[in-house]
Amino acid sequence: QVQLVESGGGLVQAGGSLRLSCVDSGSTFRLNAMAWYRQALGKQRELVAGISIGGTTNYANSVKGRFTISRDNAKKTVYLQMNSLKPEDTAVYYCTARGTDAWGQGTQVTVSS
C-alpha cells in the first residue's frame, strides 16, 4: 500500500529555492516510478517531473534546468529541488506513485515577485 506525505512548501521570493520531500510510509516505494505534479489556482494539474525505478528522469519544459527530481529508496523519499523559482511556479505540488491512484495531500508553493 502506498501512502504519501509531502512537505517543504512555503513562501519564497522570485529567484529563491525550495526543496520538496515526499515520504512513502508503505512498503513498495522502490518498486514504483514516482512523479511530482502541480496545480495552480484555476488550472489543470500538470506533470512537473518524473523519476523511474532506475533513476531516469524527465521534466516539463517549463522547469528544465531549474528543478531536479531525485529519490532515496532507503528513506522511501522522493525529492524535488526547485531553484530559480518564478511567480508562475506558484501552485500546490503533489507527489504520486505512477501506475497507482496514490496521491499525497499536496504542499503549497508560493513565489512572490
N, C-alpha and C positions, 0 to 999 in steps of 0.2 A: 504494500500500500504506500502511495506517495502522499506525503503531507509537507507542504512548502510554506515557509515563512520568510518574507523579505524584510530587510532593514537597510538603513543607511541613507534614506532620502532626507531632504531638508531644503532650506533656502540658501541660495548661493548667488553671488554676483556673476554677471557675464564674464567669461574668461576663467572662471574658477573650476574646481574639480570636486567630484564626489565619487565614492565607491559604494556600490550597492552589493549586498550579500543576500543569498537565498539558501536557506538550510532545509534539507530534506530529512525529516525525522523518521522516514520509513527505512526500508532495508534494501531497496533496489536501485539506489542512486547510480551506482556505477554501471548499471545496465541500460540507462536512459540517456538519450541525447537531451540536451537542455536548451532553453531559449529564454530570452528577455523580450517582452513586448511592452509597448506603451500606448496609453490612450489619453489624448489631450481633450479638454472640455469641448463637447460638440463634435468630436471627430471619431472615426472608427479606430479600433485597436489595430496597431501596426507592429510588424516584426522589427526589432532593433538589431538583435544579434543572436546567433545560434552556435552551439558547440556540440560536436559529435562525441560518441563514446571514446573515440581515439584521440580527440582533441582538435579535429579540424574545425575551423571557424568560418562563419560567414556574417556579413554585416549589411545593413541597409546603406544605400549610397549616402544618405544624409549624415551618417555618423562615422563613415570610414575615415581612418586616420586620427580620430578623436576618441573613440570608445574602444575598449578591449574587453572581451569576454574570456573568462578562464574558469577552470574547475579544479577542485581539490577533492578527489574521491575519498581520501582518508577522513576528511572532515564532512563529507557529503554536502559540499557547498559549491555553488556557482557564484561567480563574481561578475560585476560589470564596472570596470574602471572608466569613468567619464571625465575627460579633460576638455579644456577649451569650450566650456559649456556656453550655449547660446539661449536667448529667451525662448526660441522655438523648440527647445528641448523640454520645456515645461510640460509635465504630464504625470499621470500615475503610471508607475512602472511595475510590471508583473513578471514573475518567472513562471515557467511551465516545464513539465517533463513532456517532451514530444511523444506523440503516439498515445498519450493518456488524456484524460479530462481533468487532470490535476492542475490547479492554479493556486498561487498564493493570494493573499488578501490585497496586495499592492502596497507600494510606498510612494508618497508624493515627492516629486522633484519640482522645485520652483526656481527658475533662473531670472533674476532681476536685471534690467538693463541699466 
